[in-house]
Amino acid sequence: MIMEKGFFQRVYDIVNRIPYGRVTSYGAIAQFLGSKGSARMVGWALNSTKNSTENIPAHRVVNRNGLLTGKRHFSGNDMMKELLKSEGLLIEGDQIINFKEKFWDPNIEIDQE
């Protein structure tokens, strides 16, 4: 399981770099980490953050279509939505309306830093 912990920590490192008011996808993180087919594993890593003392902005990670698929893992059904709205994202139902505008792709953004 050492490999999993290493993967999870790498996910957290990327998520901590997502700027305020921006979002990325599970798949974009997996691709950046060289595990293109591991989007679900990224989700598992983020689900485990609810037991962490570190403040990891897991609410900034959504599915590839801008859907808040991880919302049930936050306390209260609307917590993820409210956190994103407070950062300026427009959400209707469980979908980010301005997703393309607010999308942060670690595969592009981190190379530019």
VOZA-27534 format. One line per field, with one value per residue (C-alpha): x, y, z. Coordinates in pm, 1 decimal, decimal comma. Layout:
<bavos>
east X	...
north Y	...
up Z	...
</bavos>
This chain:
<bavos>
east 0,0	300,8	238,0	-121,2	-7,6	243,7	-26,4	-269,0	-8,0	72,4	-299,9	-312,8	-7,6	-181,9	-517,2	-342,7	-216,7	-562,0	-614,3	-907,0	-1204,2	-1083,3	-1164,5	-1011,3	-1122,2	-1031,8	-909,6	-687,4	-514,3	-474,7	-327,5	-84,4	32,2	94,0	-202,6	-452,6	-703,6	-696,9	-958,9	-1156,0	-844,7	-808,7	-1165,5	-1081,1	-781,5	-998,2	-1268,0	-1008,4	-932,6	-1241,9	-1039,8	-737,9	-631,3	-479,2	-709,3	-715,1	-957,0	-1117,4	-1429,2	-1235,2	-1225,5	-1525,1	-1592,0	-1491,1	-1828,3	-1827,2	-2067,8	-2034,7	-2016,6	-1822,9	-2075,5	-2208,0	-1866,1	-1895,7	-2089,4	-2432,9	-2550,6	-2489,3	-2150,4	-1946,9	-2183,2	-2174,1	-1794,3	-1766,4	-2028,3	-1839,4	-1538,4	-1737,2	-1839,5	-2185,5	-2375,2	-2714,6	-2838,8	-2516,5	-2331,4	-2083,0	-2216,2	-1887,2	-1680,6	-1470,9	-1385,9	-1287,2	-1113,8	-756,8	-558,2	-249,5	-107,7	-84,7	-80,2	192,1	432,1	388,0	466,1
north 0,0	232,4	296,5	405,8	645,5	792,5	833,2	985,7	1233,8	1332,0	1394,1	1616,3	1809,8	1887,9	1973,3	2215,0	2403,3	2464,4	2840,8	2990,4	3023,5	2753,9	2383,5	2079,8	1725,6	1387,1	1283,2	1588,9	1512,6	1144,1	1238,0	1482,7	1207,2	974,7	749,4	856,8	580,8	644,6	918,8	701,3	651,5	1031,0	1039,5	782,6	989,1	1298,0	1109,0	1014,0	1382,2	1410,8	1235,7	1462,1	1748,5	1916,2	2157,3	2012,5	2196,3	1876,4	2074,7	2216,2	1876,5	1774,2	1535,7	1608,8	1769,5	2002,5	1790,4	1786,3	1408,0	1409,3	1621,2	1332,7	1301,0	1645,0	1713,3	1819,4	1775,7	2139,0	2198,5	2144,3	2364,4	2642,3	2636,6	2665,9	2940,4	3135,2	3124,4	3272,7	2962,6	2959,0	2640,3	2523,4	2200,3	2008,0	2143,8	2429,1	2663,2	2849,7	2527,7	2590,2	2942,1	2826,6	2500,7	2471,2	2204,7	2095,6	1955,2	2311,3	2536,6	2365,2	2359,8	2737,8	2811,4
up 0,0	3,4	-366,3	-292,7	-21,3	-262,9	-527,6	-277,7	-155,0	-513,0	-571,3	-261,4	-381,5	-711,7	-549,5	-313,1	-619,7	-771,6	-745,3	-557,9	-793,7	-1034,2	-1072,2	-1234,9	-1306,4	-1163,7	-1508,5	-1556,1	-1226,2	-1316,9	-1655,6	-1495,1	-1260,5	-1554,9	-1472,6	-1735,4	-1652,4	-1277,6	-1239,9	-998,2	-784,6	-767,5	-635,7	-369,6	-264,5	-229,7	-41,8	217,0	286,0	503,4	776,3	727,7	950,0	643,0	460,7	107,5	-128,0	-261,7	-353,6	-650,8	-825,0	-1034,9	-1320,6	-1681,4	-1756,4	-1457,7	-1253,3	-875,5	-860,5	-531,9	-342,6	-133,2	31,7	190,8	508,1	389,3	31,3	-63,6	102,5	-215,7	-416,3	-155,8	-136,3	-514,7	-532,6	-265,4	-499,3	-788,6	-981,5	-1135,9	-1058,0	-1175,0	-1024,4	-976,1	-1278,9	-1310,5	-1577,8	-1632,3	-1622,4	-1935,2	-1820,0	-1469,3	-1564,9	-1438,9	-1623,8	-1429,3	-1752,9	-1887,1	-1581,2	-1379,7	-1674,5	-1701,5	-1336,7
</bavos>
